[in-house]
């Protein structure tokens, strides 16, 4: 690794460690003030942020980013208002640090409490989503953690402008400005440096596509909150309500195709198809979605023959794979084989079928009669999220402030000794 990169990582890491030590006991009021100050700064600097975003959009288009990736990158007044609202929502949430998680007495005379504590220093590596700069910074701060942010090269200017607002909030609240640091270079060597920085980082959170997450999981020496692809399925059961199904399927695919909660595969029960025909497929194609199908569904005019790897693929585009299945068990088997343990939705009015779907699948998020686009920490009431964790250790599903804590035991005696 380049010496300058190693030195930069050491400098940033040491500052983060010092800031984390102070944040661990920071009062709720100061964290609240920092987040409200950051929200006010984002809104006050909105024109400068949008100007910076225009530079990033031009850079992304020059690099040939897909329309879905450009959509992820793009900021406008509405999305900036969303960032401001998210910061305020996180500020208003109860402090996740210092909660008594459990408490009990032992026959020995000891009184034991398990209380929530910050994780320490968190590294967040993300691609072209400038809003993550605010979301990740805010959630880590709320949970008493320092954070080192490494945004994608495409979002460099936007992230830098938003980061300045986060630092302004820290400054106003009298908290260490090094609590939220942004890697000040596009050099990819900094990603490698972060993955190896066991001396400074307690956990890494990758947020991006398969390539980024795969790299992090292969090379990280720091523990990782896994965030795999969002290969999300919608299953239209034989007992689905047609109008509900039409609304949900269309929204799950087309609302925003570049988010990890976008539906990538539609499974349709044979009995639903026999009863209602090609309506769900037709709706998607009318909306401009390319439907990659197999078997009977290929007889629908306008569908495209699916390649073998289209099932189990994250398109992040106006493309969806579609297949007929014979009942809920075949749908479950398909999802187990091709899914990424992210989010699946069943459309049905049959309680027993829904229960079977929920019981026999183990994805991080399971839904009934709802769009997979709700797979989002903000929609779960967390204000925002760092990502959707699909692993089974520590955090799972939307990773909000509460999931960015650990715990310790407080043991009290009265001259108590062990016999």
N, C-alpha and C positions, 0 to 999 in steps of 0.2 A: 504493500500500500504506500502511496505517495506520502512523504514525510510531512508536507504541509497539511494534508488531509488528516493525518494522525494527530498533528498538533492542534488543528481546529477542533477535532472531536474531543480531545482531552480538555481543551479550554471550555467548550460548551458544556461538556459533561460535568466538569468540576463546578461550574456555576449552577447547573441544575441541581446537583447534590446539595449545595449550600442553600439554595432556595427551598428545596423540598424539606430540609430540616426545619426551616422557619414556618413553612406552610402547614406542617403537621399539627401545629397547635394554634394556627390562626383562627380567630373568632369568626363566627358565622357572619357577623355584621360587616367585617372587612371584606370577606369574599363577596358578599352581596353588593357592597359598594363598588368593588372592582368590576363586577359583571354589568351593573347598571351603567357605570362610567364607560365601559366598552361599548355597550349598546348605544349610548348617546353619541359616542365618538364615531361609530359606524354611520349613523344617520347624518351627523354633521359633515362627514367626509364622503358622503355618497357620490358626489360628482367626481371626486378624485378616484374613488374606487372603480366607478364605471369607466373612467378614462383608462385606468390601468387594465381593466378587463378587455377593453377594445384592443389594446396591444396584444394581449394573450390570444384573443380570437384570431387576429391576423396571423400570429405565429402558428396557431393550431391549424388554420386553413392552409398555410404554406407547407406544413408538415403532412398534409393530407389526412387529417383526422376525419372519421366518419361523422355524418350528421348527428348521430346519437351522442358521440363524444363531444362534439361542439356544443350540443345542448347541455351536457353536464357542466361544461366549462363556462357557459354564458351566464352573466348576471344582468338583471334589469331592476327597475324600481321595485317590482313585486317581490322578487327574490331577496333583494336587500332588506325589504321590510320583513320578510321571513326570518332572515338572520337576526335582525333586531328583536323580533318577537321571541325567537328561540333563546337568545341571551337573557331576556327578561324572565322567561318561563323558568329557565335553569336557576336564575338568581332567587326566584320565589320559592323554590322547592326546599323541603326540610334538609338540614345539613346531614349528609350520610355518615359523617365522622363522629365517633363517640357514642353511637347507639349501643345500648345494652342488648345484645343478641340472645343471650341466655344467662341465667343466674341460678345458683343452687348452693346448698350447704352439704357438707360431708360429715359423716360420723366422727371424723378426726377433729372436728371443730373448725375446719377451714371453710371460708366462704369464697366461692369462685364465681367470677363474672367473665363472660366473653364479650368484648367490645370491638366495634368496627374501627379500623385504622386505615390511613392511606397506604397505597402500594409503594409509593416512593417517587421514582422518576419513570415516566412512560415515554416511549418513543412511538410516534405515529408516522407511518410512511404511506402516502396516499397519492393518487393520480389526479387527473384534471378536474378536481372539485374544489374550488376556492372556499366554499362554505364550510368545508371540513376544518379549515384554519380556525374559524370561530367556534364551531361545535366542539372540536376536540380540545381546544384551549379552555373553553368554558367548563366542560365536563370534568376535565382533569383538575382544574382549579377548585371546582365545587367539592371534589372528593379529597382535597388537600394534597394533590400531587403536582410536582413540577412536570413539564412536558417539553419534549424536543420534537418539533414538527419538521418533516421533510416532504414538502409538497411536490407535485409533478412539475416537470420543466415547463409544461404548457401553461400552468396557472401561476407562474412565478411572480408576475407583477401584481396580479389580483391578491394573491396570498400575502405578499409583502405589504400591500396597502391595508389589508384587514388586520394583519398582525400588528401593525403600528397602532391601530385602535385598541387592540387587546392590551398592549403595553401601556397605553394612555390610561386605561382603566386601572391597571395595577398601580401605576404611579399615583393617581388620585387617591387610591385607597391606602397608600402607604405600605403596600406589599412589594416584595422583591420583584423587580422587573425581569429578572432571569427566570421567573416561574414559568413563563411561556416564551420559548425561544424558537425561532424559525431558522433552519439551515440557510445561510446566505449565499449559496452557490447551487448551480444546476449540475455540478460535477457528480456523476453517478457513483464515484468512489465513496461518496459520503454515505450512500446506502450500505455498502459493505462495511464501512467503519461503524455505523450504528448497529448492524447485526452482530458485530463482534465486541461491542462495548459493554462487556459484563461488569466492568468496574463501575459503570455509571448508570446503566439502564436496568430496571427491574422487570420490564415487560415491553414487548414490541407489539403494536397493533397495525397490521397491514390493511389498507383499504384500497382495493383496485381490482383489476382483472386477474385472470388465471396466471398470466406470466409473472406479475408482481408477487402474488401470494405464493406461487410455487417457489420462486426465488427465495423469499423470506423463510419458508418452511424448510427448504433444503440447506440454507447457509447460516441461519441464525444460531448463535450460541446463547442468545438471550431468550427466555421463555416467550412464547408467541400465543396471542389470542387468535385462533384460526378463524379466518373469514374466507370460506371457499366460494366458488362460483354460485350465482343465484340461478340455478336450474330449477325454476319454480313451475309446478304443475297445477292445472285446473282440471278437475274431474267432474263432468256433467253426468250425474247418476240418472238411472231410469226414473227415479221419483223426484227429479228436479222440477221446479217451477220454471216454465219456459221464459217468462218475461224477466224473472230474476236472473236466470242463466244468461240471457242475452246482454243484460246490463253489465253483469260481472265480467263475463269473458271479454267483452270489448274494452272495458276499463282496464282489466288486468294486463292486457297486451299493449294498448295504444296510449294510455294516459301519458306515460313517459317511458320510452323503450330503453333508455340508457341507464335505468336504475336497477339495482340488484333484485328488487321485488317484482320486476316485470315478468309476466308469464311467458315461458319459453316452450311449453308443451301443453296441448289440449287433448285430454282423453275423453272420449264420448262413449257412453254405454250403448250397446247395440239396440236395446229396447227404446232408449231415448231417441236414437237416430231413426228407428223404424216408425216411431210415432210422430216426430217433428221434422224429419228430413234434414236438409243441409243448412238450416237457418243459421246456426252458429258460425259455420264456415263462410256462408254468404255474407254475414254481417262483417266479418273480419276482412274479407276481400274487398267489399265495398268501401271500407275504411282505408284501403291501400296496403293491407298486410299480405305478404306472400305466404301462402299456406303450403307447407311441404308435407305431403300426405303419403299414405300407403294403402294398398288393398282397395276396399270398396270406396273409400273417400276420394280416390284418384278419378273416379267417374264423374265427380263434380267439376263442371267446366271452370277452368281458371286455376285449379290446384296444380302443384308441381310435385313430381315424384321425389320423395324424401331419400336422401343418401343414408347409408347405415349409421353414420356418425351424427346425423341431425337430431336423433334422440339422445339426450344427454349433452346437448350443446347449448351454451349461453350465447345467443345471437346478439343481444343488446341492440336490436334493430327491428324494423317492421317486418319481421319474419317469425313464424311460429311453426313448430312441428305438430302434427295432428294424427290421432290414431283411434280406431274403434276398439273397445274392450268389452269383454263379456262379464260385466258385473264388477262390484267393488273389489273383490279379491284379486282379479286380474289387474285392476288399476293399481292396487297396492303393490303387487309384484313388479309392475312396470316401474313405479316410482322408486322402489327399493333398488332396482337394477340401475336406473339411469339418473336418479336424483342426486343432489348435493347436500341434502339435509338442511336446506334453507327454509323454504316456505311452500306449503301445498294447501290447496283449497278444494273442498268438496261442495258441490251444488246439489242439495237434496232436501226434501221435506220429510224424509224417513229418519227418525231419531236413532233407531237401531243401526242403520247403515252408517250414519255419521259417527256413532260411538265406535263402531268397528274400525272405521277409517282412523279415528283418533287413537285408538288403542294399539293398532298394529303398525302404525308408522311412527318414526322417531325423529322427524325433522324438528328443527328448533322452533318453528312456528307452524301450527296447523289451524286452518280456518274453515268455517262453514258459511256458505252463502255470502261470502265477502271477497272483495278483490285482493289479490296478492300485493297490490300496490300499497296496502296498509302496513306492510312489513317495514316499519319505520319507527324509530324511537320517539319522534315527535308525535306520531299518531297513537303511540302507546302511553302518552302522557309524561314522557321523560324529558320533554323539552327538545332534545336532540339525541343523537347517538354517535358513538365513535365508529360503529359498524355493527353488522349482524354476525355474532360468533356462532359458528356451526360445529365447533368442537364440543366436548363433554366435560372439560375440566374448567373449574372456576366459573367463568361467565358463559352464558348461552343465550342466543337470541339477541335482541337489541342491547347493546352495551351502553348503559347510561352511567350517571355518577355513582349510583349505588353499587354497580358491578365493578367499579374501579377502586373498590376498597378490599382490604383483607381484614384480619382480626388478631387480637392478642388476648391473653388471659390475665386477669387481675385476681390475685389470690391473697386473701387476708386471713391472718391468724391472730392469736393472742398468746404469744410465747409458745406456740404450738410446735411440738416435736414429734418425729415419727418413731414409733417403737420398733 
